[in-house]
Amino acid sequence: MQTDISAVSRLLCGRRVLVTGGGGSIGSELCRQILRCRPAELVLLGHGENSIFEIYNELQRTAVHTGGDTPKLRPLIADIRCAERIRRLFLEVRPEIVFHAAAHKHVPLMEENPAEAITNNVLGTRCVVEASLAAGIDRFVMISTDKAVNPTSVMGASKRVAELIVHAAALRSGKPFLAVRF
């Protein structure tokens, strides 16, 4: 399946876009790609101070060299499991589009730390989804994994439950809330 880059660019151009897990491996690459689409504002939300600091500085340097209108970059440090903090941030920022990439993803580590997989991947996703609904976002995309298909690990099961939370939000809101599997 091919991605229609021009359609994605039109969707993101001039919009307020928020990426959870913005400092992670997938989140930071999403931020790089989103920046090319010239959003009005790109909000990098992450729990890790160092990773958000690094991608924020990289994107600032990149934005300066692209010419034209430079998107506003906004780094935010927060834990997606803190429902009230996430809700307040979303109501303040008012993102129009959310890419939810924050997750614990390493299968062996999550087998050793199942409570972290559940609280981060399931409860954190619920917090982000509820904050998105409260803020009236237009679109929500959760980054999932092929391990959510017939899961055989705690991590896979936690991501499958997270997908179900996103699907339920789509049904409740009638808005495009979706999960994509990598």
Beta strands, then each sheet from edge to edge (+ up, - down):
strand 1: 16-20
strand 2: 41-46
strand 3: 72-77
strand 4: 97-100
strand 5: 139-144
strand 6: 177-181
sheet 1: 3+ 2+ 1+ 4+ 5+ 6+
end
